[in-house]
Amino acid sequence: MSHTNGNGHAGKGNGHGEVAYGEFGSDLGHAGIEQMDDRAGRICSTQRQHIGAANRPKIVAAREELSDVDRELEKVRDERRGEQASSRR
């Protein structure tokens, strides 16, 4: 049984008209999935950068606020230690 090649003509046994459909389709499918995976990765990376850039000011402000809270907490702890030390005397 002879299959037609891409131009509609049946192969003549020279190797140019016969197509190994399973192998060709599988290779094409794998290439398509690899390309889709690559594109999806690039899109995700771009989105991650965009979101990070948009949130950067909020992140910086939150870190500064956390640093202020940490300093205040340490100040209160120091005061508390001082009170406990003077009450023991």
N, C-alpha and C positions, 0 to 999 in steps of 0.2 A: 504494500500500500504506500503510495507516495503522497506526501503532504505538499501543499503549495508554500512557496517562500514569500517574503515580504512584498514582492512585486506581482504576485498572483500566478507565477509560473511554477510548474512542478519541477522538482530537482531532477537532474539527469545523472546522478551518481558521481558528480565531480566534487561533492562536499559543500557546494555553495547553496544548494536548494533544500537540503535536509536541515531541519531544526530540531534539536533535542529540547522539546518544549518544557519538560519538567525541570531540567537543569537551568535553562535560560530564564524561565519564570522565577525560579527560586533565587537565582543570582540577582535578577532585577528587583525582586521583592526585598531582598536583604539590602541592596543598595538604596532603595527607597526608604527603608526604615532607618538606615544609618544617616541618611540626609535629613530626615524628619527629626531624629534624635539630636543631631548637631544643631539644627535650627532652633529647636525647643530649648536647648541649653543656652544658646546665644540670647534668645528672647528672655529667658529667666534671669540671666546675668545682667542684662540691660535693665530689666524691671527692678532687680535688687539694687542696682546702683542708683536708679531714679528715686526709689523709695528712701534709700539711705540719705541721698542728698536732700530730699524734701524734709526728712526728720532730723537732720543733723543739728539745726539750731535748738530744737526741743531736747535732744539728747544732751547737748552741751549744757543747757540751762538746768536740766535735771541732775546732772553730775555736779554742777556748782552748788545746787541746793543741797544735795546729799553731803557734800563736803562741809557746807555750813552747819548742817545738822550734826555731823560727826564732831566738829569742833565744839559746838554747844554742849553735846553730850559729854565730851571729855572735860569741859569746864565744870559741868554739874558734878561729875564724878570726883573731880579734884576737890571741889567745895565740900562734898559729902565726906570724903576721906579726912579733910581737915577738921570737920565737925566731929567726926568719930574719934579722931586722935585727941582733940581737946577735951572731950567728954570723959575720956579714960583717965585723965590726969587728976 
